[in-house]
Amino acid sequence: MFQNLTSGEKLLDLWPYLLAATGIGVGIVTGFFKARRIQPGRFKWITFRNEAIFAAINLVVTGFTLGPLNSILRKKGFIVLNHATVSWWVVALEFAVYFVLFDTWFYWLHRGMHKEPFYKWIHKLHHRSTSPNLLTTFSVSPLESLVNGGFLPVFLTSATLIFGGAHDKSVALIVPFTIWMGLYVHSGHEFLPRWWNRTWATKWFITTTFHDQHHKYFNYNFGGYSQVWDYLCGTVRKKYETDFESPKGSRIDTAAAPADNPANSVARPESAPAGGALAAGTR
């Protein structure tokens, strides 16, 4: 077994994981992650434990719902993947269509889930964490997983009915990107530079700070992949861009919202003073 793991072919397969593990280790040792923590000192083991339990339950339930649903749709011919050779620009185009459509789907359904009774029954569990971490990504109710995860079978079914099927290479890009984005916005660390929001060439793409503030302040920043719908609909938190550029000495105001178990009501007005900010350290 060990001999197989050390073979050239296996090492070639494992190098992305080894590189990621090395990068994480170096980041921890050098203080790289600590300097970019958005809400330092807010991590609580009891919240993390609860999220682990909720995540496990959610993954089991959705595994027995979305998995079989996709299998049935494939078996009945509603989802067909195109395995033909495809140009890179076709993959890019299909990915762009998915990106825009999911961003729209997520924004409007996300806003809807902040209205009662949908909030209580679907989304409240996810907002138990006001200082997100990677595990928060999966700490959602099974109903919310069906709402968000249900878009992919809808997209693939639509692509099949209209165009005869999305290309398999596009799907191979879409699936890991979806998972990566969930982890990215819940990471609790800001890695993008402070100039990111100064031009629409970059600011349209969501930042970790953007979604982190949604967990902290609740009624703002609903976007999933981009900030476009929030800017169009006026749901961007007013201090977001200022906070994003703040030096690491300026931190989130802890009095603006309850720390651990918020979301007892849907509308929670922000009361942060002018100096209250959410910063990501020097970047």
C-alpha positions as CSV (number, residue, x, y, z in Angstrom):
1,M,0.0,0.0,0.0
2,F,2.8,2.4,1.0
3,Q,4.7,1.5,-2.1
4,N,1.6,2.4,-4.2
5,L,1.3,5.8,-2.5
6,T,4.9,6.6,-3.2
7,S,4.8,5.7,-6.9
8,G,5.2,8.5,-9.4
9,E,1.7,8.2,-10.7
10,K,0.1,8.4,-7.3
11,L,2.2,11.3,-6.2
12,L,1.1,13.1,-9.4
13,D,-2.5,12.6,-8.4
14,L,-1.9,13.7,-4.9
15,W,0.2,16.8,-5.6
16,P,-2.7,19.3,-5.4
17,Y,-3.7,18.0,-2.0
18,L,-0.2,18.0,-0.8
19,L,0.3,21.5,-2.0
20,A,-2.9,22.7,-0.3
21,A,-1.9,21.0,2.9
22,T,1.5,22.6,2.8
23,G,0.1,26.0,2.1
24,I,-2.3,25.8,5.0
25,G,0.5,24.7,7.3
26,V,2.7,27.6,6.2
27,G,-0.2,30.0,6.5
28,I,-0.8,28.9,10.1
29,V,2.8,29.0,11.2
30,T,3.6,32.4,9.6
31,G,0.4,34.1,10.9
32,F,-0.8,34.6,7.4
33,F,-4.3,33.4,8.3
34,K,-4.4,35.1,11.6
35,A,-3.8,38.5,10.0
36,R,-6.6,38.0,7.6
37,R,-9.2,36.8,10.1
38,I,-12.4,38.9,9.6
39,Q,-13.8,38.4,13.1
40,P,-10.9,37.6,15.3
41,G,-11.7,36.1,18.7
42,R,-15.2,35.1,17.7
43,F,-14.6,31.4,17.1
44,K,-16.4,29.2,19.6
45,W,-15.9,25.4,19.9
46,I,-19.6,24.8,21.0
47,T,-20.8,26.5,17.8
48,F,-18.3,24.5,15.7
49,R,-19.5,21.3,17.4
50,N,-23.1,22.1,16.6
51,E,-22.2,22.9,13.0
52,A,-20.5,19.6,12.7
53,I,-23.7,17.8,13.9
54,F,-26.0,19.8,11.6
55,A,-23.6,19.3,8.7
56,A,-23.5,15.6,9.2
57,I,-27.3,15.3,9.3
58,N,-27.7,17.6,6.3
59,L,-25.2,15.6,4.2
60,V,-26.9,12.3,5.0
61,V,-30.4,13.6,4.2
62,T,-29.5,15.4,1.0
63,G,-27.4,12.4,-0.1
64,F,-30.6,10.3,0.0
65,T,-32.7,13.0,-1.8
66,L,-30.6,14.9,-4.4
67,G,-28.5,11.9,-5.3
68,P,-31.5,9.6,-6.2
69,L,-33.2,12.6,-7.9
70,N,-30.2,13.1,-10.2
71,S,-30.1,9.3,-10.9
72,I,-33.8,9.2,-11.8
73,L,-33.5,12.3,-14.1
74,R,-30.5,10.7,-15.9
75,K,-32.2,7.3,-16.2
76,K,-35.4,8.9,-17.6
77,G,-33.3,11.0,-20.1
78,F,-34.0,14.4,-18.6
79,I,-30.3,14.9,-17.8
80,V,-28.0,14.0,-20.7
81,L,-24.3,15.0,-20.8
82,N,-22.6,15.7,-24.0
83,H,-19.3,13.8,-24.1
84,A,-18.1,15.1,-27.5
85,T,-14.9,17.0,-27.9
86,V,-15.5,20.6,-27.1
87,S,-13.7,23.9,-27.5
88,W,-12.6,25.8,-24.4
89,W,-14.8,28.8,-25.3
90,V,-17.9,26.6,-25.3
91,V,-17.0,25.3,-21.8
92,A,-16.4,28.9,-20.7
93,L,-19.8,30.0,-22.2
94,E,-21.7,27.2,-20.5
95,F,-20.0,28.0,-17.2
96,A,-20.8,31.7,-17.6
97,V,-24.5,30.9,-18.2
98,Y,-24.6,28.6,-15.1
99,F,-22.8,31.3,-13.1
100,V,-25.2,34.1,-14.0
101,L,-28.3,31.9,-13.6
102,F,-27.3,30.4,-10.3
103,D,-26.3,33.9,-8.9
104,T,-29.8,35.1,-9.8
105,W,-31.5,32.0,-8.4
106,F,-29.6,32.2,-5.1
107,Y,-30.0,36.0,-4.6
108,W,-33.8,36.0,-4.9
109,L,-34.5,32.7,-3.1
110,H,-32.0,33.8,-0.4
111,R,-33.9,37.0,0.1
112,G,-37.1,35.0,0.2
113,M,-35.7,32.7,2.9
114,H,-35.3,35.8,5.1
115,K,-39.1,36.2,5.2
116,E,-41.3,34.3,7.6
117,P,-42.3,31.6,7.7
118,F,-39.5,30.5,5.3
119,Y,-36.8,31.9,7.6
120,K,-37.8,29.8,10.6
121,W,-38.3,26.6,8.7
122,I,-35.5,26.8,6.2
123,H,-32.7,29.4,6.8
124,K,-32.5,30.1,10.5
125,L,-30.3,27.1,11.3
126,H,-27.6,28.5,8.9
127,H,-27.6,31.8,10.7
128,R,-26.8,30.3,14.1
129,S,-23.2,31.1,13.1
130,T,-22.5,34.8,13.0
131,S,-18.8,34.2,12.6
132,P,-18.6,31.7,9.7
133,N,-16.0,29.0,9.2
134,L,-15.5,26.3,6.6
135,L,-18.0,24.0,8.4
136,T,-20.7,26.7,8.2
137,T,-20.9,25.9,4.5
138,F,-22.6,22.6,5.2
139,S,-24.4,23.6,8.4
140,V,-27.8,24.2,6.8
141,S,-31.2,22.6,7.0
142,P,-31.9,19.8,4.5
143,L,-34.6,22.0,3.0
144,E,-32.1,24.8,2.3
145,S,-29.8,22.2,0.7
146,L,-32.6,21.2,-1.6
147,V,-33.3,24.9,-2.5
148,N,-29.6,25.6,-3.3
149,G,-28.5,22.2,-4.5
150,G,-31.7,21.8,-6.5
151,F,-30.5,24.4,-9.0
152,L,-28.0,22.0,-10.7
153,P,-30.5,19.4,-11.7
154,V,-32.8,22.1,-12.9
155,F,-30.0,23.7,-15.0
156,L,-28.9,20.3,-16.4
157,T,-32.4,19.3,-17.2
158,S,-33.0,22.7,-19.0
159,A,-29.8,22.3,-20.9
160,T,-30.9,18.8,-22.0
161,L,-34.3,19.9,-23.1
162,I,-33.1,23.1,-24.9
163,F,-29.7,22.2,-26.3
164,G,-29.5,18.4,-26.0
165,G,-27.3,18.5,-22.9
166,A,-24.5,20.4,-21.3
167,H,-20.9,19.2,-22.0
168,D,-19.4,16.9,-19.4
169,K,-16.3,19.1,-19.2
170,S,-18.5,22.1,-18.3
171,V,-20.1,20.0,-15.5
172,A,-16.7,18.9,-14.3
173,L,-15.9,22.6,-13.8
174,I,-19.2,23.6,-12.4
175,V,-19.5,21.0,-9.6
176,P,-16.1,21.7,-7.8
177,F,-16.5,25.4,-8.4
178,T,-19.9,25.3,-6.5
179,I,-18.3,23.5,-3.6
180,W,-15.3,25.8,-3.6
181,M,-17.4,29.0,-3.6
182,G,-19.4,27.8,-0.6
183,L,-16.1,27.1,1.3
184,Y,-14.6,30.4,0.1
185,V,-17.4,32.7,1.3
186,H,-17.6,31.0,4.7
187,S,-13.9,30.8,5.3
188,G,-13.9,33.7,7.7
189,H,-10.7,35.1,6.1
190,E,-10.3,37.8,3.5
191,F,-7.5,37.1,1.0
192,L,-8.4,39.7,-1.7
193,P,-6.5,43.0,-1.8
194,R,-8.0,46.2,-0.4
195,W,-8.3,47.8,-3.9
196,W,-10.7,45.0,-5.0
197,N,-13.9,47.1,-4.7
198,R,-12.5,50.3,-6.3
199,T,-13.4,49.1,-9.9
200,W,-16.2,47.1,-11.4
201,A,-13.5,45.1,-13.2
202,T,-13.2,43.2,-9.9
203,K,-15.8,44.4,-7.4
204,W,-18.6,42.4,-9.1
205,F,-17.2,39.2,-7.7
206,I,-18.1,38.4,-4.1
207,T,-15.6,38.7,-1.3
208,T,-15.5,36.7,1.9
209,T,-16.1,39.9,3.8
210,F,-19.2,40.5,1.9
211,H,-20.8,37.2,2.9
212,D,-19.3,37.4,6.4
213,Q,-21.2,40.6,7.0
214,H,-24.4,38.9,5.9
215,H,-24.0,36.4,8.7
216,K,-23.2,39.2,11.2
217,Y,-25.9,41.8,10.1
218,F,-28.5,39.5,8.5
219,N,-30.4,41.9,6.3
220,Y,-27.7,42.8,3.8
221,N,-25.4,41.2,1.2
222,F,-27.5,38.3,-0.1
223,G,-25.5,37.5,-3.3
224,G,-24.0,34.1,-3.8
225,Y,-21.4,34.5,-6.5
226,S,-21.5,38.2,-7.2
227,Q,-22.4,41.5,-5.7
228,V,-24.3,42.6,-8.8
229,W,-27.9,41.9,-7.6
230,D,-27.2,43.5,-4.2
231,Y,-26.0,46.7,-5.8
232,L,-28.9,46.8,-8.2
233,C,-31.5,46.2,-5.5
234,G,-29.8,48.3,-2.8
235,T,-29.2,45.5,-0.3
236,V,-25.4,46.1,0.1
237,R,-24.6,47.1,3.6
238,K,-23.6,50.7,3.5
239,K,-20.4,50.3,5.5
240,Y,-19.3,47.2,3.5
241,E,-16.8,48.9,1.2
242,T,-15.4,51.0,4.0
243,D,-15.0,48.0,6.2
244,F,-13.4,46.0,3.5
245,E,-10.6,48.6,3.2
246,S,-10.1,49.0,6.9
247,P,-6.7,48.4,8.4
248,K,-6.6,45.4,10.7
249,G,-6.9,47.5,13.8
250,S,-10.5,48.3,13.0
251,R,-12.7,45.4,13.9
252,I,-16.4,44.5,13.7
253,D,-18.5,46.1,16.4
254,T,-19.6,43.3,18.7
255,A,-22.6,45.2,20.0
256,A,-24.2,45.4,16.5
257,A,-25.7,41.9,16.7
258,P,-25.8,39.0,19.2
259,A,-22.8,36.8,19.2
260,D,-23.8,33.2,19.1
261,N,-27.5,32.5,18.7
262,P,-29.0,35.3,16.7
263,A,-31.8,35.3,14.2
264,N,-34.7,35.2,16.7
265,S,-36.4,37.7,14.3
266,V,-36.2,38.3,10.6
267,A,-35.8,42.0,10.5
268,R,-32.8,43.0,12.7
269,P,-31.8,46.6,12.2
270,E,-28.1,47.4,12.3
271,S,-26.9,49.6,15.1
272,A,-23.2,49.6,14.5
273,P,-21.5,53.0,15.2
274,A,-19.5,54.7,12.6
275,G,-16.3,53.2,13.9
276,G,-17.6,49.7,13.9
277,A,-15.9,47.9,11.1
278,L,-15.2,44.5,9.7
279,A,-11.6,44.2,8.6
280,A,-9.6,41.4,7.1
281,G,-6.1,42.3,8.3
282,T,-3.3,43.7,6.1
283,R,-3.8,42.5,2.6
